Amino acid sequence: MRINDREVEIIKENTQRIFGPGCRIFLFGSRTDDLQRGGDIDLYIETRLDVQEALTKRQELILDLKDALGDQKIDIVVKARGSADKHVYKVAKSTGVELSSR
């Protein structure tokens, strides 16, 4: 995994503050592969918030993470209560590393 412990803590703290302590957080994409270089930070979040509130919180989280981690490319996929199933949710969850359980 190509983010350090400090970055994991920043991601967890900010995500749980914004989405609530019951959310699940996964890092997926190229940052989970130690052999790759570069790449953006791809996060998948599962929340009990409704879709509209989750979209608002997503934007807030992106801004907070950019402030805390520096100006990096951060992509966040949110599965909210009532969201239609999407292929990206399954891929992110099955290939990702859960940060909320660390």
Secondary structure, 3 states (H helix, E strand, C coil): CCCCHHHHHHHHHHHHHHHCCCCEEEEECHHHCCCCCCCCEEEEEEEEEEHHHHHHHHHHHHHHHHHHHCCCCEEEEEEEECCCCCHHHHHHHHHCEECCCC
